[in-house]
Each structure stands twice: as structure tokens, then as C-alpha cells.
Amino acid sequence: MACLVGMYDAWREWWNPKSIRKSPWQSHKPNCHDLYYDNFLIQQSKGQKYKAQLAKARQMMRQKIADISCGPIFIRLAWHDSGTYDKNNEGKGSWPCAGGALGSIRFDKEITAGPNAGLAKALKYYEPIKAACPALSWADLIQMGSAEAIEAMGGPKIPMRYGRCDADKSPDLSVAPFGLPDALPPFGGGPSCANSPAAHLRYVFYKYGMNDQEIVALSGAHTVGRAFKDRSGAVPYGYSNATAYTAKGCPFAMTSQTNGGQSWTKEWLKFDNSYFVMPMQGEADKECIAFPTDKVLTTDPGFKPTFQKYARDQNAFFSEYAMAHKKLSELGTKFDSEVDCDGSSF
Ligand code: HEM
């Protein structure tokens, strides 16, 4: 680059000597040549360079989401990266022993495991973005894609923070199924959870340091997206058989390139509070899903009041969802002090 700037400078001196910066006693107004030259010479700090690439990545992600409706899979990828976190493993080794939003889902041990079936595709979508923005960590890219997807689909702006460090391997203490939730029984978390979706949800989310209200808020992410027989196997619909709402080309599929699956809501590319409208769409309309872990939110005394509040008040859902999502996106995270920044500062 220095060589290019030198050659450009020599050419400028020959072509337009006035554009070369003169000594202080010779008057010289900056012109477009100077601006161009200065752009080459600016020494960006690590933080400035990082912010510039965050802005570029944001724009590329927005384009991808608009082009192929990959918002839901971006959200799920980020949640499954964060969701390996277990506060009980803190202090059992050096960072990142407790798991979390570390970008470790890109390693074979995680991406090829059962709970992550289907998510390798989402990582592929990020490859050109990572290549264009090499300074960014995988952990940040994955979390940014999720926050951007929610906003792009009509949901709240998440008050994100960036500068996550990447893990260089999946932590030894993270073992499949990584403490991630099951949709159908028998549920993980020991004998008391096996047949209890409520106990299972608390087993999963309490190890993140979350409470019942946060469980309900985050479950509301199922207002978007689909489940596939060919991925989780939790529903009878897959790539080759769609519901009335998930066929490629139908109005609810918008620009999605993937056929089929079964959604929780009719308009499964719109982030709103329709997941909470009673009766749940999966109970009222057999084209939609309601897993036991969804239905229990409408009956368990710890979950029900929040569920009802979100059904009445989309603003309450959006603001509490945004806070819970931010917390999810920072589980187990170590921020690089040189690039640490909030999402509204670039
Ligand atoms: C509460 C317990 C949860 C259970 C039991 C659960 C279960 C599932 C299952 C079985 C699927 C279908 C996967 C497939 O077949 O491709 C799925 C999809 C999805 N989940 Fe969850 N999930 C839970 C929590 C969450 C949370 C906390 C989030 C985000 C904050 C989330 C976001 C999503 C999204 C967006 C999809 C759709 C992905 C797509 O369309 O490709 N889920 N979930």
C-alpha cells in the first residue's frame, strides 16, 4: 500500500503540483486529491478499523436477509452459539471454559452435533461476509446477524455490544447436547425434567442466570421461523412437504429459498407478538406447531402472566425481548478492550 501511495504521489506531483501539500508558508487549499491521499495515509486504530468493518458487515447481512429470507436461521445459529453457556462451569478452567457466545459453533464438535442439525448452512452464508470483514470475530458476526435479522423482520432494535473474542476451539466442558433444550420428551436435565417441559425449560435457562420472564420473552423468537423433519425431526413437515404457509413461493415464504417445514405462526417472517396470541396458533391451526415447551408457557403459574402480558402488549414484549436477547448474546463473552463498542456507535 505504501508503495502505491508513493507512486500516486509522484504522479500527482507531475500532473498537478498544486495538489501536493506544501510547507506551512505556502498557501494550499485541500482538494479532492488531498482527500484521496489522506484516506490512504490515515492510520486507523484497531477499534476504528473494527467499527468500519462492523458497519460493512451489517450492510452485507441486511442484503442477505432481504435477498433470501435467512433471518430465522441467523437467529437460531446465534442462540445455539450462546446457549452452550453454563454458569456452573465458570472457574473450572480458563476462559472460555463455561461456553457461550464464543463463535465456537463453527467447530466440527458443535456444528455437526444433533441439536445443530441444519445450521451449517447459516455458517456458509457468513463466509463471504467474514472474507470481506476479516477483522471481525466470528462470535460478533454470528450475534450481529441475529440482532439484524430481528430488526429487519420488524422486531425491536437490540442494544448490542461488539468486540467479542473468539474461542480457538469448542470448550472441553461443552458436551453435546450442550444443555440446549429439547422440543419433545423425554426432556434433558435429569429425572425431574424428563416428563416436565416447565422443569426442563428452567433447567436450561437457569444455568444462563435467567428467570421465568426471560424464558417467556426468548421463546417469543418462535414468532418467526420453521422446524423441519429433516433437521430436528420434531415435526412431520420437511423439505419435501410444506404446510399452507411454508411452501416456496407462497406469500408467507417471501424470498426464502428453502421449501417446507412447519412454522409456529402464519406470518413466520414477521417478528411480532403473534406467537403469544391465544389460543396459540399451533392449537388453533394444525398447519402450525406448538411444542410442549411452547404450550407450557400458557399454563405454568411462573410463565403464564408474562405470556398473557405479551399477548396484550407488543411493546412490552419488544422491550423485554430486547433486554433478554442482549443478555443471551453476551453469555460467557470476553470483550477485546481495544475494540469494545456499542452497536449504535458505528
Ligand atoms: C425454549 C426452548 C426452545 C426449544 C425447545 C426450541 C426448539 C426449536 C426447534 C425444535 C426448532 C426447529 C429446528 C429445525 O427443525 O430446523 C427451533 C427453531 C427455531 N428456534 Fe427454537 N427452541 C427454543 C428456544 C429458542 C430461543 C431462545 C430462540 C431465540 C432466541 C429460538 C429461536 C428459534 C428460531 C428463530 C427457529 C427457526 C429457525 C429456522 O427457521 O431455520 N428458539 N427451535
Residues whose N, C-alpha, C, O or C-beta is under 5 A from the ligand:
A	BS01	HEM	P72 I73 I75 R76 W79 A117 G118 P181 D182 A183 L218 S219 A221 V224 G225 R226 A227 F228 R231 S232 G233 A234 T293
